[in-house]
């Protein structure tokens, strides 16, 4: 059984990501790591998030290799997003 062991600082950081990050996929990955640290098995995490087992393993690998940066989405090919960021839509100006 593979599990992620986290330090106290890493645990607090991931808990903050789960509570406050604006991207749902990054919150999901962070929570998956926390669940593993708390004793949940890969198959249980995969079932909870309706993803393949290999997807959860990839989260673990990226965490072990890159740390918090590994939770970010990788660059994808294709057309850029059509909508502007929320702050720009609300009429906020940058100084």
Buried (B, 14 or more C-beta within 10 A) or exposed (E): EEBBEBEEEBBEBBEEBBEEBEEEEBBBBBBBBBBBBEEBBBEEBBEBBEBEEEBBBBBBEBBEEEEBEBBBEEEEEEEEEEEEEEEEEEEEEEE
